[in-house]
Amino acid sequence: MDWSRGVAHSLANDPYLIHFVHRWWAWIAVAALVIFARRIRARPGGRPASVAIHSAFGAQIVLGILTVLTGVAIWLAALHQAVGAVLVAVCAWGAHILGRRDA
């Protein structure tokens, strides 16, 4: 880790630090997603979106671990990215449910 060039440089260029930060922020995101999904599940008709959110972040965790264990197999890394996009989509679905006035 070369701190002489600054923290921003290390956060962008040190692969070990990037991996460490990515892994720990992922757990913070999971905690937020669990709370988010539980709020959605409490709304009428919100259970399918809640299940989709839990399933997507569960798959994301498994794919992230497998990507690291395989030494970053490109097909797994790409699938990890694709599931990340699905996770964004199901979170938008959940946000829509939370924002409805009829709920």
DARACOR-V746117 format. One record per residue. SS is DSSP state (H for helix, E for strand, C for the rest). BURIAL is b if it has 24 or more other ideal C-beta (glycine too) atoms within 12 Angstrom, else e. Layout:
SS;BURIAL / SS;BURIAL
This chain:
C;e / C;e / H;e / H;e / H;e / C;e / H;e / H;e / H;e / H;e / H;e / H;e / H;e / C;e / H;e / H;e / H;e / H;e / H;e / H;e / H;e / H;e / H;e / H;e / H;e / H;b / H;e / H;e / H;b / H;e / H;e / H;e / H;b / H;e / H;e / H;b / H;b / H;e / H;e / H;b / H;b / C;e / C;b / C;e / C;e / C;b / H;e / H;e / H;b / H;b / H;e / H;b / H;b / H;b / H;e / H;b / H;b / H;e / H;b / H;b / H;b / H;e / H;b / H;b / H;e / H;e / H;b / H;e / H;e / C;e / C;e / C;e / C;e / H;e / H;e / H;e / H;e / H;e / H;e / H;b / H;e / H;e / H;b / H;b / H;e / H;e / H;b / H;e / H;e / H;b / H;b / H;e / H;b / H;b / H;e / H;e / H;b / H;b / H;e / C;e / C;e / C;e / C;e
